[in-house]
């Protein structure tokens, strides 16, 4: 049997990181088993579905490296992979189920159904005892699936083991609305049957829908796929992941300077792992080891700080040229303009040191902003902490005098000149270098001081020390 899995996002919003994690697990399972990863678009909600959201979802999946074998944008043997193109097919199935006795018409108002269900419960009967109608209604009516009453719905879930639902816990549910539009249950199930899906791996929040989908599949005369209900993502506070925990859209991490390799790695650790010790691993390693049966039953905690740490590991592992290429748009965004060739060469001289201190790519721009324009204002915390010390005016005067005598403006010569100052002034090294750093870069946080001064240039360095000294009065 060829493994066929699917991802079916709804283009009514951006791609949530939880959905991205489910897509990743499906992709891994398909690749591990040399199967097919399919992407369909569940756009039955025509009022809320937009082209912009669809493009965002597809772009985010591609950015993460989850290319699909069949589906929207790439085609395949099953015609359209967009639910909005398949309404006639869903209506056909619904009416066929009525003809076989598996479903029935219902034109009763919702309030009548509620009263009948209350009566049924009081009499110890299933609600369907009162509301099933085999004949077409006089007016436009919905179609409901008739829930068999003789046996529970039992299935073996790859993650949750054996799961059972009693028939009395399942209401006859609508599969086709009175306006002829399919419900999620009908559209999703018909698609899974028609596209020959063998495994459905999705969030455990959809577990209550599974018995309905199984009964629909069997009513259509097919065998249901194998299910795997993945643990939900929670925040570090133990509550279901939401916007209160920060960004939840994958595109936010894409635009925020995260590397796709790092996000892929991190999402793969949420409910699964390569082994008990390994945290950093690439996609080839994940493909070789992944199995849905190894996914944890427990909720997984999405920790933005851990993701940022992991991203930093990947940033520091980049080749020098690749880091410079990725950092450039973030540097130019921070500066607010396109850099000249001379300015870009200046960045390249300091780029290895910037890379060592970068977790997220926008940080590269923040670190070197001082190189490409005047300091508009000093970081308040840095100024208050460093520049208010009594000895700072003398430190800046002495540093300026020492730098004025430097002939060869290189980091090593600059370092030699400045390292002589602590002994001369009788203070610790940090009490010399920190004020100079704030004066030159505007902050106490920057790339290494001597290399920063070398990259900035003699005239700009001396002018900034002079300005900071003047600010002190």
N, C-alpha and C positions, 0 to 999 in steps of 0.2 A: 504494500500500500504506500503510495506517495503521500507524504505529509503535506497537507494544504491548510495553512492558517491565514487569518485575515485580520486587518485592522479596519475599523469602520467609523471614522470620526464624523461628527456632525458639524457642518460649517456655520454654526450659530455663535461661535466665539473662537478665541485663540486656543492653541494647543496647550492643554494643561500638562504640567510635568508628570502627573499621575498617568495620563493617557500616553504620554511619550514613553514612560517606563513600561506600560503594557505593550506598546508597539515594539519596543526594544526586545522584550522577552519573546514575543511572537517571532520577530526577526531572527533572534538567536536560535530558537527552536527549529525554525525552517532551515537555517543554514547548517545547524548541527546534523540534521537528518537529511540533508540534500533535497529538501522539499521546496514548496512554493509559498512565498509570502505575497499576499494579495492585499491591495488597498481599494476599498470601495468608499463612496461618499454617501452617508445617510442624510439626505437632504429632503426628507418628507415634510419637514417644517418649512414650508416655502416662504412664510412671512419673515422668519428670523434668519434663514440661510442667506449668506451673501458670497459673492465671488471673492471679495477681499479676504474674508475669513478662510475660504478654501485655499486661496493662494498662500496665505500665511501658514496654514497647516502643512501643505505640501512642501513649502520652502523649509519649514522647521524640520520636517522628517528627513529631507535631503541633506540639510546642514548636519544633522546628527549622523548621517551615513547610512540611513535605513532605506536604501533603494528597494523598490518592490518589483516583483517579477510579472505580475498581472495587475490590471486595475486602471484607475483614472490616469490619463496622461501617457500610459504605455500600452493600453489595449490588452487583448487576450482572446481566448476562444469562447468566452461567454457573453459576447455582445457588450451592452452597456454595463458599466460598473457604478452607475449613479442611480439611486433609488427613484429620483423624480422622473426617470425615463421608464419606470417599470410598473406604474400604477395599474395598467391593464392586466398585467400578470398577477398582481396581488388580488385584484377583484375576481379574476378567473379562479384562483385557488379558493378564495372565500366561498364563492358560489358552488364550486365543486364539493366543498366540505359540507355544505347544506344538503346537496343532493345525496351524499353518502350517509347522511344522518349524524355526522360528527359535529355539525354546527347547526344553528337555528336562527331564524329572524326574530327580532325583538323591536317593537315600536312603542313600548311603554315608556312614559316619562320617568326620569331618574328618581323623582320623589315616590312614584308608585313602586319602583323596584326596591327602594329602601324600606318601605313599609312591608313589602312581601318578605324581604330577607329577615326583618325583625320577627315577623310572624313565624317564619320557618324555624328560626332558632328557638323560639318559645315552644314549638311543638316537636323539637328534636329532629327536624327534617333538614335536608340540604335545600338551600334557596332555589336551586334549579327545579325542584318539585313543583314550584308555582309559576315559574317564568319561562320555561322552554316552550317554543312555538315552532313546529315543523313547517308551517305554511307561510308563504310570503305575506307580509302585512298589507293592510289596505293602503296605508300611507308609507312614506319612505321610512325604512327602519334600519337599525344596525344589525350586524351579524355577530353572534357570540359562539364561542367554542363550548360544547357540552363536556363538562369534566366527568370522566368515568368515575363511578362511585364504588367500584368493587375492589380496588387495589391502590396502595400508595404508589407514589412516583419515587423510585429508588435509582440512584446512579452512583458510580464510583468517580470521584473527582480526583484528579492527579495531585492536587494540593491538599484538599480537605478530606480525603479518603471517602468513606461511604456517607452519602447524604440521602435523607428520606423526607418526603412531604406527604402528609395525610390528605386524602381527597376532601375531607370536610374543611380543610384550611384553604382550599382553592375555590374561589367564586368562578362561575362561568364568566369569562372575560370577553370584552369586545375585541374582535379582530378586524372588522371593517365598520367604520363609522357610518352614520346615516347619510353623510354627504359623499360617500363613496371613497373616502381616503383611508388608507390602511393605518393601523396602529403600529407602534414600534414592534410589538410582539410578532405580528404577521409579517411585516416587511423583512425584519431581521431573519426570521426562521426560513421564509421562502428563499431569501438570498443564500443562506447557508446550505440549503438543499440544492438549489440550482447551481451554485458555484462549487459544489462537491467539497465543502469544508470538512476536514477530518478532525480538527482540534479547535476548540474555542477557548482561548485564554483571555480572561477579562477580569475586571475588578470584582471583589466579593460583594460590593454593593448591588450587583446585578444577580446575586444568587437567588433571590426570591422570584426572579423572572425565569429561571432555568426550568422548573417543572412545567411551566406554560409552554416554553419552547420545545421541550421534549414531547409533550402531548400533541402539540401542533405537528411536529415532525412525524410522529407515529401516525397521526390521523391522515397525513399526506402519503402514507405507505412507505416511509423511509426509516432508516435507523439513525438515531441522533448521533452527533459527533461526540468526541471525548471532551469533557470540560475540565478546565483548570481555573479556579477562582483565586485571583491573586490578592494578597493582603493589601489593605488600603495604606495610603501614605498619611502619616501624622506629622505634626510639628514637634519640635523638641519639648513642648509643654504637654504632650500626650493627647492633644486634641486634633481632630481631623484637619488636614492641611487646607488652609484657606488664605485669602489675601492678608489677613491679620498677621500671618507669619512672614510676609514679604512677597516677593515676586513668585507667581505660580505659573506664568506663561513661559513656555520654552523660549519664545522669541525675546523675552526680557533678558535671559541669560546670553543669548546670542549677541544682542546689541550691547550687553554690559561688559563685553570683553572676555567672556569665557571661551575656552577652546572646545570644539566639539568632541575631541578625544577624551578630555577630562570629564565632560558632562556624560558622555557614554559610559565611561568607567564608573562614575559615581552612581548613576541610575542603576547600573547592573548590580551594585552592591546592596540595593534597597530590597531586601527580601531574598537575596541569593548571594553567593560568593564563590570565588574560584576555589578557595580552600580556607582552612581556619586561620592561616597566617597572612596570606597575600592580600594587600589592599590595592596596590597599583598593578593593573594588568591591561593588555591591549585587546582589541576585538578578536584577533586570531586565537588568543588563549581562551577567551570567553566562548567563542564558537566551539572550540574543541571540547570544552567541559560541560556546556550548559544542558540542563534537563529540567523540564517543568516539574518533574517529580521531586526535585531538590529544592524547590522554592519553599520558603518558610511559611507557616500558617499565621505567624504573628505579624501585627502591623509593623511597618517600617518607618523609621523617623527620618524625615528630610531635614537635614541640618545645613543651612546656607554657609555657616562658618567652615564646616568640614569640606563642603564643595569648593569654597574659595581656597582652602589649604591645598586640596588636591589639584586645583587649577594651577596654583603656584608651582607645584611639582612638575607639571607638564610644561609650563612656561619656561622654567629653568632648564628643562631638557631639550628645548628647541635648539636647532642649529642657529648660529649667529645671523646668517642671512635671512632665515625664516622669521626670526624674532623681529628683525628690523622691518621686514615687509609687513608683518602683522601689526607692529606698533605704529607705523607711519600714520595711518588715518587717525588714530587716537591722539598722537602728538599734534597733528595739524588741527584737530578739533579743539584741543586744549589751547593752542596758540591763537586759533581763530582765523587762520589763513594758510595758504600753501607755502611751504618753506622753499627758500632758494636752494640752489645746489650747494652753495657754500655753507648755508645753515645746516643742510642735511649731512654734510661731511662732518660738521661739528658734533651733531648727534651721534654719528657712527663711532666717533672716537670714544664716547662715553657709554655707548649702548650696552657693552658687556656688563658694566657695573649696574646699570639700570635694570637689566634683565635679572640679575641676582636678587633684586629687591622688589620684584613685581609679582603680585599674585593675580591681579586682573589687569588686562591690557590698558585700560584708561589710566592706571597708576603710572604707566610709563610717561604719559603726557604730563601728568601732575609733577613728576619728579624733575622734568627738564624745562618746565615753563620759564624758569629764570634765565635760560640760555637765549631766548628769542624775543625779548622785549624788556622794557623797564619794569621794575617792581612797582606795582600800583599800590601795594600796601603790605605791611609786614603781618605775618601770622600772629594774631593777638596773644595766643597762648605762649608761642615761642618768645615774643618780645617781653611779656610779663615775667616769664620764668628766667630768661637768660640776660636780657639787656638792662635790667634794673639793678644789677650788682654794682657795687661801688667801683670796682676796678675796671669796668668795661671801657670807659673813655680812654684810659691809659693803654689798655690792650689794643684798641682799634688804632690809636696813634702809632704805637710801636709796630703793629702788623703792617700798617701802610708804609712806614719807613723801611721795613725789611723787604717788602715786595717791590718797592721802588728801585732797589739795588739789584734785583734779579735780572740776569742777562738773558740766559736761555730759558724762555717761558715754557717749561715742561713740568709735568707733575713731580718728577723726582727732585728737580732743582727748587721748586716751590716748597716741597716738603722739607728740604734741608733748611731753607730760610726760616720757615715757621716753627719747626721743632726746636730751634734754639731759644724761642721766646719764653717758654714756661720757666726755665732756670733764670733767665735774665730778669723776669718780672716777679719771681718767687711765688708763683701760683701753679696749680695743677694744670695738666695739659687740656683737660676738658674746659677749663675756665678761660682758656685762650681760644681754642678752636671753635667752641660753640658760638661765641659772639661773632667771630669772623664768618662762620657759616650763615648765621641769621642775616648779617649785613650783606653778604654776597648773594644769597639765594632767597632771602625773605622768610625762611623757615628753619627750624632746627632739624628738620627731616629732609634729607636730600641724598644724592649719590655721594660717594667719598669726597671729602673736602678738597684735597689737593688736585684730584682729577677734574672736579667741578670748576676750580679756579683756572686750571689750564685750558679747559674747553671754552670758558667764558671769554678769556683774553685779558691782556694787561690793562688796557684803557678802561674797559667796563668794570673790571674788578676794583681798580683804584677809585673810580668814580663812585661805586656803591659803598665802599668803606667810608669814603668822605661824606657821602649823604647820610649814612647811619650815624656817623659821629656828630654831624650837625643836628640830627634829630634828638640826640641826647642833650644838646644844649651846652 
